Amino acid sequence: LKFDDYLSDWMVIDNGIGQGDPISMIIFLFYNADLLDITQGNGEAVAFVDDAAIYVEGCNFQE
């Protein structure tokens, strides 16, 4: 996570859908589909096949 001069510690993410797994598109629908609904108006979530990214913006870190 990066915001202006702030840089968080690395986070290990050890769960999810395997990259390139043939069934990942179907599993994505059940496992990750709700991720696209959590931005609450001040951001955007995008997804393609088995990848997702969430972008948010605010005037300060607390927002």
DOVEXLO-989829 format. One record per residue (C-alpha): residue number from 0; x, y, z. Coordinates in steps of 0.2 Angstrom, whole numbers, plus 2048, in hexadecimal, padded with zeros to 3 digits. Example, Ala and Ser with C-alpha at 12.3 -4.5 7.8 and 13.67 -1.06 7.14 Angstrom:
// residues 2
@resi = 0, x = 83E, y = 7EA, z = 827
@resi = 1, x = 844, y = 7FB, z = 824
END
This chain:
// residues 63
@resi = 0, x = 800, y = 800, z = 800
@resi = 1, x = 807, y = 811, z = 7FB
@resi = 2, x = 800, y = 822, z = 7FF
@resi = 3, x = 80B, y = 832, z = 7FD
@resi = 4, x = 81B, y = 82E, z = 807
@resi = 5, x = 812, y = 81F, z = 811
@resi = 6, x = 817, y = 80E, z = 80B
@resi = 7, x = 810, y = 7FF, z = 815
@resi = 8, x = 819, y = 7EF, z = 819
@resi = 9, x = 818, y = 7E1, z = 80C
@resi = 10, x = 809, y = 7D5, z = 80F
@resi = 11, x = 80A, y = 7C3, z = 80A
@resi = 12, x = 7FA, y = 7BD, z = 802
@resi = 13, x = 7FA, y = 7AA, z = 802
@resi = 14, x = 7E8, y = 7A7, z = 7FD
@resi = 15, x = 7DF, y = 7A9, z = 7ED
@resi = 16, x = 7DD, y = 7A1, z = 7DC
@resi = 17, x = 7EC, y = 799, z = 7D4
@resi = 18, x = 7F3, y = 7A3, z = 7C5
@resi = 19, x = 7EE, y = 79B, z = 7B5
@resi = 20, x = 7E3, y = 78E, z = 7BC
@resi = 21, x = 7D7, y = 788, z = 7AF
@resi = 22, x = 7C8, y = 789, z = 7BB
@resi = 23, x = 7CD, y = 79A, z = 7C2
@resi = 24, x = 7C0, y = 7A4, z = 7B8
@resi = 25, x = 7B2, y = 79A, z = 7C0
@resi = 26, x = 7B9, y = 79A, z = 7D1
@resi = 27, x = 7BC, y = 7AD, z = 7CF
@resi = 28, x = 7A9, y = 7B0, z = 7CD
@resi = 29, x = 7A6, y = 7A8, z = 7DF
@resi = 30, x = 7B6, y = 7AD, z = 7E8
@resi = 31, x = 7BA, y = 7BE, z = 7E2
@resi = 32, x = 7AA, y = 7C6, z = 7DA
@resi = 33, x = 7A5, y = 7CF, z = 7EA
@resi = 34, x = 7B6, y = 7D9, z = 7EA
@resi = 35, x = 7AF, y = 7E3, z = 7DC
@resi = 36, x = 7A1, y = 7EA, z = 7E7
@resi = 37, x = 7AC, y = 7F1, z = 7F6
@resi = 38, x = 7B2, y = 801, z = 7F0
@resi = 39, x = 7A3, y = 80C, z = 7F6
@resi = 40, x = 7A4, y = 81A, z = 7E9
@resi = 41, x = 7B6, y = 821, z = 7EC
@resi = 42, x = 7BF, y = 814, z = 7E2
@resi = 43, x = 7BE, y = 807, z = 7D5
@resi = 44, x = 7C0, y = 7F4, z = 7D3
@resi = 45, x = 7C5, y = 7EC, z = 7C3
@resi = 46, x = 7C7, y = 7D9, z = 7BF
@resi = 47, x = 7CC, y = 7CF, z = 7B1
@resi = 48, x = 7CC, y = 7BC, z = 7B1
@resi = 49, x = 7D6, y = 7B7, z = 7C0
@resi = 50, x = 7DD, y = 7C8, z = 7C5
@resi = 51, x = 7D5, y = 7D7, z = 7CF
@resi = 52, x = 7DA, y = 7E8, z = 7D4
@resi = 53, x = 7D2, y = 7F5, z = 7E0
@resi = 54, x = 7D6, y = 807, z = 7DE
@resi = 55, x = 7D0, y = 814, z = 7EA
@resi = 56, x = 7D4, y = 827, z = 7ED
@resi = 57, x = 7D2, y = 833, z = 7FA
@resi = 58, x = 7DA, y = 844, z = 801
@resi = 59, x = 7E2, y = 83B, z = 80F
@resi = 60, x = 7E7, y = 82A, z = 815
@resi = 61, x = 7D8, y = 829, z = 821
@resi = 62, x = 7CB, y = 82B, z = 813
END
